[in-house]
């Protein structure tokens, strides 16, 4: 390659790099505005102190124009902010099963009254029946829900049997390079899946191992929701830690060239 070609290539890469930085900086501003949007319900805003949504959404790098799936969105806390971030050119798909719809009650319906959040599509479906379009998503978020796929009792609304199917659907629906974001409650070091039933917690190592086996790439972890005073061996519903548990934030990516998928057990 001659000097002229090298110069052209270098200039091209510099432009791409600057473009990426500019886009990222703009997205960061948009996220800040979404979190501080005065239209957000007061009840949501009160939860921000422990949930730190600005740090979480910036870590996942949500951007305008994206199509994002909020898996088991419950009351729609993140759905609302995602709606503001992706904007008119983007789409948020908020998902709940019919069981979770009953669990969250009227709150999820109130969020969409009078035409609020018009760029949000609502799906109420069993994990096996979500019917996502292949390679249609830029991102999927699972916030405080992954552990529920391991809970083994009569009250569980997901059931472990649906775990493989749901994760496989998300992987297929993500575009190459698409992001899967996970937030969940930390479990005691070395604990197994029984922690999900016992305390509604799940070790981050179990989540990472399983998703990598499914075909995802682990990208990074953020510590914004760490709480070192949480001993991990207590139910997340105990008043000592309720809404302020030690939590991990994990980012996974669908490989750009996914040639095979190894499905975990």
Buried (B, 14 or more C-beta within 10 A) or exposed (E): EEEEEEEEEEEEEEEEEEEEEEEEEEBBEBBBEBBEBEEBBEEBBEBBEEBBBBBBBBBBBBBBEBBBBBBBBBBBBBBBBBBBBBBEEBBBBBBBBEBBBEBBEEEBEEBBEEEEBEBBEBBBBBBEEBEBEEEBBBBBBBBBBBBBBBBEEEEBBBBBEBBBBBBBBBBBBBBEEBBBBBBBBBBBEEBEBEBBBBBBBBBBEBBBEBBBBBBBBBBEEBEBBEEEEBEBEBBBEEEEBEEBBBBBBBBBBBEEEBEEBEEBE
